[in-house]
Amino acid sequence: MNNDYAREAVPESERKKWFSISLIWIAVGIDLSAMLFGAELGNGMNFNDALLSVIIGSAILGVLAAFCAYIGAVTGLSTSMISRFTFGKSGAKFVSFFIAISLLGWFGVQAGFFAENAFAAIKGALGFELPIPLLAGIGGILMMTTAIIGYRAIEKLSSWSVPLLLILVILAVILAIKKFGLSELHAPVDNVFSFGMAISLVISIFVTGAVISPDVSRWAKTRKDAVLASFFGFFFGNSFMIVVAMILSRIMDESSLTTIMITVGLGIPGILVLILAQWTTNTSNAYSSGLSLSVIFTRTNKAVLTLIAGILGTLLAVLGIYDYFINFLSIMTLFIAPIGGVYTAYYYIGGAKLFDTLNDKAFKFLPLTAWALGTLISWFTTERPIGLELFTFTTIPSLDSFVIAFICQAIFLLIIKQRGQKGAI
């Protein structure tokens, strides 16, 4: 029987080495949403500044992911189960709801990108057009299949898709440079993004993945495996496609990856491999959404919940959520990033012993308060129109929320320890 350990720790005998785990994160990072963002970033600020923002943002993201993933490896628990220790039995359901909604939205965005590329592939190969909502529905159904099977299917899919994706994208860059040269790479553009906002968006593109990294790192054989896999997987997976998109969109003056692939001569094979990229990414979204829902609906089988998550995400794709990509990204980051700040403080400051015994406290109000404060500060520091832009802290709103939530929770724990009120933790 296929046991995915949705509500329990992954046993030591099932754990994996770091390389196979890092391939999962690289596969998740190589997707069309990163390409879309890279094209917008490349056309919205000086190339050198954009490149530096990607490197800094991805490095920060890698550190955050490793910070969170370590806890998954130690406990063997999913993010939502870790949240149950941190926020309480009912509090975890509240937090898991936000994680699930975020991942459902991401599923819809990715299924939408899948549909657009499938539309171009079918039109180019067969000469007729299918409705994009229909293709989004077909894509969503396809992508949820491996998620329902669980981690093992995701691992196998990633192990053979990553080499194909890397070869394709590198080949596309080589062909584009050969055909168009590099003269336009450093051409002046209107600055749409500030440096801090660019770094924040680089982090935001994958910050949900960093916060939910225990969903995958719980399968790591050792803590070192979890840290290495997460840092390199997130740093390389997040930065690679963004940088490639920046280069291609600048030298070709084109943001559509489908058009780029056809222009450089890769055509249908290239588009089909890009569709595969969406599959690997969306499988992870549906999988982690199912894990989150399994904490909310404790009596329902995880496979059933993953199926429901996939159906809801597919419906969002059919309704066109991918048209609101950047706004959705910014809003979800407000709520998701501080969750990681709270549970990491709970572990690193409170100690691993807090995860030894699961008490039945419904709500742990101090962790929930730390989460709310992290979200609030991020809203204050995020640029308009999503945020209020009242002041700056680190200049990176998504990092602001993580750090503030961590600091608040750390202070709460230290005060409780000093007063000897263990029951309040």
BELJOSUL-V130152 format. One record per run of one state. SS is the DSSP state (A for helix, B for strand, O for the rest). FROM is the first residue (numbers start at 0). LEN is the number of residues. If there is no record, write none. Layout:
BEGIN
ss & from & len
SS & FROM & LEN
SS & FROM & LEN
END
This chain:
BEGIN
ss & from & len
O & 0 & 11
A & 11 & 3
O & 14 & 1
B & 15 & 1
O & 16 & 1
A & 17 & 12
O & 29 & 2
A & 31 & 11
O & 42 & 4
A & 46 & 29
O & 75 & 3
A & 78 & 9
O & 87 & 1
A & 88 & 38
O & 126 & 5
A & 131 & 18
O & 149 & 1
A & 150 & 30
O & 180 & 14
A & 194 & 17
O & 211 & 2
A & 213 & 4
O & 217 & 2
B & 219 & 1
O & 220 & 2
A & 222 & 30
O & 252 & 4
A & 256 & 7
O & 263 & 3
A & 266 & 30
O & 296 & 5
A & 301 & 17
O & 318 & 2
A & 320 & 28
O & 348 & 3
A & 351 & 4
O & 355 & 9
A & 364 & 17
O & 381 & 15
A & 396 & 23
O & 419 & 2
A & 421 & 3
O & 424 & 1
END
